[in-house]
Amino acid sequence: MVLFTGFAVVLGALALPAAAQSAFPGVIATGTNGPTNPPRPTAPTLINQTSMARLITLNSVDDFCLFAPPEGPALIGDTETEEVAWCTKPRNNARVIPDGTITGVTFLKTPFYVQIMGIGNFTNLNIRAGDDGGELDPHGAQGSGNPIGGNVTTNIVNGVDDVFYEEWMMFISANRFCVRACTNANSTYAAKYMCEHKLDVMGCDFVMPGTYHPAGTFESCEADVAYPPGWYPTATVSGSTLFSTFAQYWTGVVGDQTFTVGDLVTPTAPATIPSSSNCATVSTIANGIALASLTAGAIGTEIPTVSTGSSGSGSPTSSGGSGGSGPSQSAPPNAALHGAHVGFRSMGEFAGIVVVSLVSGLAAIAMLH
């Protein structure tokens, strides 16, 4: 077990909550919904492959959305403030993901978060071929979100109410993605820890561990809860768990100060890979919309009919909880670091950086993500 230079903290075990909305601060979003978004998640909506809506929903293995560039081919690292919503079904006034784009999906429901991992050809979503990808979250360089105005909902808690959640994170590349929305918390495991957004170069396997399948697997599972990204249990003292924490290397200038933060030793894996259970599989996912209707710039004039078994056919409906997290249209341009990677990546490129005060370093990272 490698010990990291991060501070140690004493914490309790993960508790399994009842199926109700969490009352802990930082779980339900309290800010404003993005200015290009519908006021609530809505399905179905008209096809609009020019949409700039940035509201994504994570409801099921065949009803979810991703963030990807509005134009392309583009690199995620160059467009992270600009990404727009692309959904498997016509919903949220977003763009629709063409059938065949996604070639495998695992949908995980846990007591603390919903997580979706998948593979496919995301050049169909304007991502440049070969792009290693990047990390998106509701914070960004200026606290306005990557993308600016991006919001995330899910109805996973009770299967009915689409709720806006404060903390979420997504990695997406030209051929892989993972996304998590944090739906619960307790006095130990805050949503901001379960959806830690300052490990951009560590990738899906490390930040959102689970069983990543090859193409052809489409499944929905219940899953154990992972430790917060970068947390490692080291001992149990009086019934509480002692952790070490990993901080990613970073060096740069904030204002007129140069900061260098992070750990000299990089872990090779997360603390655990949570087990899945009660999995249900389907042969594929599809919306049944003709590809000719989903070409670049296509705009529909009638609500489309989707494939049998897909939600959202018939009259539009909407549901939801509180307003979304707080990006605004007038937010300043992004100055965040590029170079996030969807796959786990060696940190040798950061070797030789001198470690300074962890406290000031964490403050610097908070400003830059």
C-alpha positions, 0 to 999 in steps of 0.5 A: 500500500503506497502512502501519499502525501495527502492528509489523513482523515478519520471517517465512518463507513458508508451508510445505505440510505432510504430511497428518498432525496438526500437532505444533506447540503451540496446534493440537490442543486441550488443555483440557476439552470443554464440559459440555453436549457429547458426549465425542466427535463422534458421528453420527447422534444423536437429534433434539433441537431443545432441545439445549444441546450446543455441539460443532460439526464441520466435515467436508464441504460437507454435514456441518458445524455452526454456532453460533446462539442457543438461543432467538429471535429473538435478536441474536448480539451479545446471545447470544454466550456462549449459542449452541448447535450446529446441524448439517446432519445429526443429530450431536453431540446437537446441533440439526438445521438444517432443509432449505432453510435453507442456500442456498449453501456453499463448503467449503475445505480448505487445508494450514493450516485448513478454512474454510466460507462460506455464505448462507441464512435463519438466522432458522430458527436463531433469529437475528433478521431483519436482524441484522448478526451477530457473531464467535464464538471459543474465547476470549471476554471471560473466556477461557471461549469464545463460546459458553461450552463451545463446541468445534470438530472436523474430520476434514479432515486424514486424512478419518477422525479427528475431532480437537478443535482449539484455535483457530477463529473464526466470523462469523454473521448473519441471512443469512451465515456463515463459519467456520474451524478452524485445523488446522496451524501452523509456527514462523512461522504459529501457529494463533492467528494464522491464526484471529485473533479480535480483528478482530470488526468486519471481517467475513467478507471480510476475516478469512476471504477466499475466493470468496463465491458467490451462492445456488445454489452448493454446492462443495468445493474445495482452496484456497491459504492466506491470510495471517493476518488483518490481515497484509500483506507489505511486503518480502522480506529475505534470503528472509524476508517482512517484514509490517505488521500491522493492529490494529482500533480499540477503546477501553474500560475494563479494571479501573480502566484505560482503554485505546485501541488500534488503527490510525488507517487501516483497510484496504479489503481483505485482503492477498490473496484465495486461489485455489481449485482442484479444486472439486467441486459438488453441486446442493444439500445436504439431510438429508431429515428432515421439517420437521415433525420439526425444529420448535422443541422437537421431540425424536425417539425414534429415530435418523433416516434421512438423505438418500442420500449423507449420512454418519451413517445407521445405527448411531452411530459416534464418533471423535476425538482429544484433548479440546476447548478449555477453557471451563467451565460455571461461567465468569463472564458475558461482558463482551465488546464487541458490534457485530461484523459479518459483512460488511466494515464501515467503521471510520469510527465509531472515528475520532478515538480516540487511539492508545496503547502497542501493547504494553499495547493488545494485552494489553487486547484479549487480555483482552477477546476 
